[in-house]
Amino acid sequence: MRIREDRRPTLASWPKRMYEWSEVPTLFQPALTVWHAAGMPPGNITFIPRIHQYSGAPEYATAWFGKEVCLQRLADGKLDVWRIRPGDVAQIGYAIQLLKCTVTVWLKDGTQTSFSYNKTKEDQLYPILSLLLGQPADRQPPLQHPDTPALAQLQKESYAMHYTALLAYRFGTQILDHLFLRGKNRNLLYLLQRRPDPECFCAITDAGPVCIINDYYGTAALYVPKAYPCSLQVKPLPHGTHSGLYLHTLTDEESLYFRLLPGQEALASAFTSRWFSQH
């Protein structure tokens, strides 16, 4: 079967901030009529088209009003709507692969949702990301770390992770403690192609723990609000004899782990002990 060619310009698949209520696609309007009547400006709405015009990929509409977030997902003719209020979020996953960003939201009622967008226009989603992470919609995270010996050392060890670790400030206002680890690629092909080693930055912020992993495939981060029970521990990996540093909620909605090298277990265990002493 011949695949239909998408002749739209690249910009057509990027997130689009709405400037008029009439610009909001009709199917997404009913869930927002109450907010619209209450005075929500159309600029609080962002429409995320599917990347390929003829694919079966979902389309999304995000909106915020006050401290609430509305996420809508349209796929296969079915529209799902989530209204998320302060305190509803159990944890947030954030992943970057090239220009594709995916945000996954786990709620305390056991449900979850996600949405993806082109990172080029991520600024349009900043209010949504801030509210989901428990921050004000107009929060402007710092563009650089404070001048401290520990973070200066991180810059010397890995400039890439020093920059990526700024993701922690989307969640908290300060990093109270952190752990940086560099792993090794285990596949010979990866070594021959000189792909960068994986790196892990685990931080305790004033809002809760954050774990960030950089590897060849991109960046993955997991945020867990301070009020929600979670576990940070060193334990054996499912397969093999090595251990990993795990961040996961006690109900195991999702976990993020980093494969430890021999000799790193003690460093990671000391960090988890400091974390538990703060809780």
C-alpha positions as CSV (number, residue, x, y, z in Angstrom):
1,M,0.0,0.0,0.0
2,R,1.3,3.4,-1.0
3,I,2.1,5.7,2.0
4,R,0.5,9.1,1.6
5,E,3.1,11.8,1.5
6,D,2.8,14.5,4.1
7,R,3.3,17.8,2.2
8,R,2.8,20.1,5.1
9,P,5.7,22.4,6.1
10,T,7.7,21.2,9.1
11,L,6.1,24.0,11.2
12,A,2.7,22.4,10.8
13,S,3.5,19.7,13.3
14,W,4.9,22.0,16.0
15,P,3.0,23.0,19.1
16,K,0.8,26.0,18.4
17,R,-0.3,28.6,21.0
18,M,-3.9,29.7,20.4
19,Y,-4.6,33.4,20.1
20,E,-8.3,33.2,19.4
21,W,-10.9,30.8,20.8
22,S,-12.0,30.1,17.2
23,E,-8.5,28.6,16.5
24,V,-9.0,25.8,19.0
25,P,-10.0,22.6,17.1
26,T,-13.7,21.9,17.6
27,L,-13.3,18.6,19.3
28,F,-11.1,20.1,22.1
29,Q,-13.5,23.0,22.8
30,P,-16.2,21.3,25.1
31,A,-13.7,20.4,27.8
32,L,-12.6,24.1,28.0
33,T,-15.9,25.9,27.8
34,V,-16.2,26.5,31.6
35,W,-12.7,28.0,31.8
36,H,-13.4,30.0,28.6
37,A,-16.5,31.5,30.2
38,A,-14.6,32.2,33.4
39,G,-12.1,34.3,31.5
40,M,-9.2,32.0,30.5
41,P,-7.3,33.7,27.8
42,P,-6.8,31.6,24.6
43,G,-3.0,32.0,25.1
44,N,-3.3,29.4,27.9
45,I,-4.1,26.8,25.3
46,T,-1.6,24.9,23.2
47,F,-2.5,22.6,20.4
48,I,-0.1,19.8,19.5
49,P,-0.8,18.3,16.1
50,R,0.4,14.9,15.0
51,I,3.9,14.8,13.6
52,H,2.8,13.0,10.3
53,Q,-0.5,14.2,8.9
54,Y,-1.6,10.7,7.8
55,S,-0.3,8.7,10.8
56,G,-2.5,7.3,13.6
57,A,-0.5,9.3,16.2
58,P,-2.5,11.2,18.8
59,E,-3.1,14.9,18.8
60,Y,-3.1,16.9,22.1
61,A,-4.4,20.1,23.6
62,T,-3.0,21.4,26.8
63,A,-4.5,24.3,28.8
64,W,-4.1,25.8,32.2
65,F,-6.2,28.1,34.3
66,G,-5.3,29.2,37.9
67,K,-3.5,26.3,39.3
68,E,-5.2,23.6,37.3
69,V,-4.1,21.8,34.1
70,C,-6.3,20.2,31.4
71,L,-4.7,17.6,29.2
72,Q,-6.6,16.3,26.2
73,R,-5.6,13.4,23.9
74,L,-7.4,12.5,20.7
75,A,-6.5,9.2,19.1
76,D,-8.5,6.9,16.8
77,G,-11.5,9.2,17.2
78,K,-11.6,8.9,21.0
79,L,-11.0,11.9,23.2
80,D,-9.6,11.5,26.7
81,V,-9.5,14.4,29.1
82,W,-7.6,14.8,32.3
83,R,-8.1,17.6,34.8
84,I,-5.1,17.8,37.1
85,R,-5.2,19.9,40.3
86,P,-2.5,20.7,42.8
87,G,-1.6,17.6,44.8
88,D,-2.9,15.1,42.2
89,V,0.5,14.2,40.8
90,A,2.4,11.2,42.1
91,Q,5.4,11.6,39.8
92,I,6.5,13.1,36.4
93,G,8.6,11.5,33.8
94,Y,10.4,13.7,31.2
95,A,12.3,12.3,28.2
96,I,14.1,13.9,25.3
97,Q,15.1,12.0,22.1
98,L,16.5,14.3,19.5
99,L,13.8,17.0,19.2
100,K,11.0,14.8,20.6
101,C,10.0,15.5,24.2
102,T,7.6,13.2,26.1
103,V,6.0,14.1,29.4
104,T,4.4,11.3,31.4
105,V,2.2,12.1,34.4
106,W,1.3,9.5,37.0
107,L,-1.6,10.5,39.2
108,K,-2.3,9.5,42.8
109,D,-5.6,7.8,41.7
110,G,-3.5,5.2,39.8
111,T,-4.1,6.6,36.3
112,Q,-1.5,8.1,34.0
113,T,-1.3,10.1,30.8
114,S,1.4,11.5,28.5
115,F,1.9,13.9,25.7
116,S,4.7,14.5,23.2
117,Y,5.8,17.6,21.4
118,N,8.7,19.2,19.4
119,K,11.3,20.6,21.8
120,T,11.8,23.6,19.5
121,K,8.5,25.1,20.9
122,E,8.8,23.9,24.4
123,D,8.5,27.4,25.8
124,Q,4.8,27.2,25.0
125,L,4.5,24.3,27.4
126,Y,6.5,25.9,30.3
127,P,3.4,26.9,32.3
128,I,2.0,23.4,32.0
129,L,5.3,21.8,33.0
130,S,5.7,24.1,35.9
131,L,2.1,23.5,37.3
132,L,2.5,19.7,36.9
133,L,5.8,19.9,38.9
134,G,4.1,21.9,41.6
135,Q,5.4,25.3,40.7
136,P,3.6,28.5,39.7
137,A,2.7,28.8,36.0
138,D,5.1,31.8,35.6
139,R,8.1,30.1,37.3
140,Q,11.4,30.9,35.5
141,P,14.0,28.4,36.6
142,P,17.6,29.7,36.8
143,L,19.8,29.4,33.7
144,Q,22.9,28.4,35.7
145,H,23.8,26.7,38.9
146,P,24.8,28.6,42.0
147,D,28.6,29.0,42.4
148,T,29.3,26.1,44.8
149,P,32.4,23.8,44.9
150,A,30.3,20.7,44.4
151,L,28.6,21.9,41.3
152,A,31.9,23.4,40.0
153,Q,33.3,20.0,40.3
154,L,30.4,18.6,38.3
155,Q,31.2,21.0,35.5
156,K,34.8,19.7,35.4
157,E,33.7,16.1,35.4
158,S,30.9,16.5,32.8
159,Y,29.9,19.8,31.2
160,A,27.0,18.0,29.4
161,M,25.5,16.8,32.7
162,H,26.3,20.1,34.4
163,Y,24.0,21.7,31.8
164,T,21.4,18.9,31.8
165,A,21.2,19.0,35.6
166,L,19.5,22.4,35.3
167,L,16.3,20.3,34.7
168,A,16.3,19.8,38.5
169,Y,15.4,23.5,39.0
170,R,12.1,23.1,37.1
171,F,11.1,21.1,40.2
172,G,12.8,22.7,43.1
173,T,14.3,26.0,43.9
174,Q,17.6,24.6,45.2
175,I,19.6,21.4,45.1
176,L,20.3,20.2,48.7
177,D,22.5,17.2,47.8
178,H,23.4,15.4,44.7
179,L,25.2,12.4,43.3
180,F,27.0,12.2,39.9
181,L,27.9,8.8,38.4
182,R,29.4,7.9,35.0
183,G,28.8,4.4,33.6
184,K,30.2,2.4,30.7
185,N,28.7,1.2,27.5
186,R,28.5,-2.6,27.7
187,N,28.1,-3.3,24.0
188,L,31.2,-3.7,21.8
189,L,29.5,-1.9,18.9
190,Y,28.9,1.1,21.1
191,L,32.6,1.2,22.1
192,L,33.7,0.9,18.5
193,Q,31.4,3.7,17.5
194,R,32.8,5.8,20.4
195,R,29.3,6.6,21.7
196,P,29.4,8.6,25.0
197,D,29.2,6.8,28.3
198,P,25.9,7.0,30.2
199,E,25.7,9.4,33.1
200,C,23.4,9.8,36.1
201,F,22.7,12.8,38.2
202,C,20.5,12.2,41.2
203,A,19.5,15.3,43.2
204,I,17.6,16.0,46.4
205,T,15.8,19.3,45.9
206,D,13.5,21.1,48.3
207,A,10.6,19.8,46.3
208,G,11.6,16.2,46.2
209,P,14.1,13.8,44.5
210,V,15.0,14.0,40.8
211,C,16.9,11.4,38.8
212,I,18.4,12.4,35.4
213,I,20.1,10.0,33.1
214,N,22.0,10.9,29.9
215,D,22.9,8.2,27.4
216,Y,23.2,7.8,23.6
217,Y,19.4,7.6,23.2
218,G,18.8,11.0,24.9
219,T,17.8,12.2,28.4
220,A,15.3,10.8,30.9
221,A,14.3,12.4,34.1
222,L,12.0,11.3,36.9
223,Y,10.5,13.7,39.4
224,V,8.8,12.6,42.6
225,P,7.0,15.3,44.8
226,K,8.3,15.4,48.4
227,A,4.9,14.6,49.9
228,Y,4.6,11.4,47.9
229,P,6.2,8.2,49.3
230,C,9.1,6.9,47.3
231,S,12.3,4.9,47.6
232,L,15.8,5.6,46.6
233,Q,18.0,2.5,46.9
234,V,20.8,0.4,45.6
235,K,19.7,-3.1,44.7
236,P,20.6,-5.9,42.2
237,L,19.5,-5.5,38.6
238,P,16.8,-7.9,37.3
239,H,19.5,-9.7,35.2
240,G,23.2,-10.2,35.9
241,T,25.3,-9.7,38.9
242,H,25.5,-5.9,38.9
243,S,23.6,-3.4,41.0
244,G,21.6,-0.3,40.1
245,L,20.6,2.9,41.8
246,Y,16.8,3.0,41.7
247,L,14.3,5.8,42.2
248,H,10.8,4.6,42.4
249,T,7.5,5.2,44.2
250,L,6.5,2.7,46.9
251,T,3.6,1.6,44.7
252,D,5.9,1.0,41.7
253,E,4.1,3.1,39.2
254,E,7.4,3.7,37.5
255,S,11.1,3.5,38.3
256,L,14.3,4.9,36.8
257,Y,17.5,3.2,37.5
258,F,21.2,3.5,36.6
259,R,23.5,0.5,36.3
260,L,26.3,0.9,38.7
261,L,29.9,0.0,38.0
262,P,32.0,-2.1,40.5
263,G,33.1,0.3,43.2
264,Q,30.2,2.7,42.8
265,E,27.9,0.9,45.2
266,A,29.4,2.4,48.3
267,L,29.2,5.9,46.9
268,A,25.6,5.4,45.9
269,S,24.6,3.8,49.2
270,A,26.1,6.7,51.2
271,F,24.0,9.1,49.1
272,T,20.8,7.1,49.7
273,S,21.6,7.1,53.5
274,R,21.9,10.9,53.4
275,W,18.6,11.1,51.6
276,F,16.8,8.9,54.1
277,S,18.2,11.0,57.0
278,Q,16.5,14.0,55.4
279,H,13.1,12.2,55.4
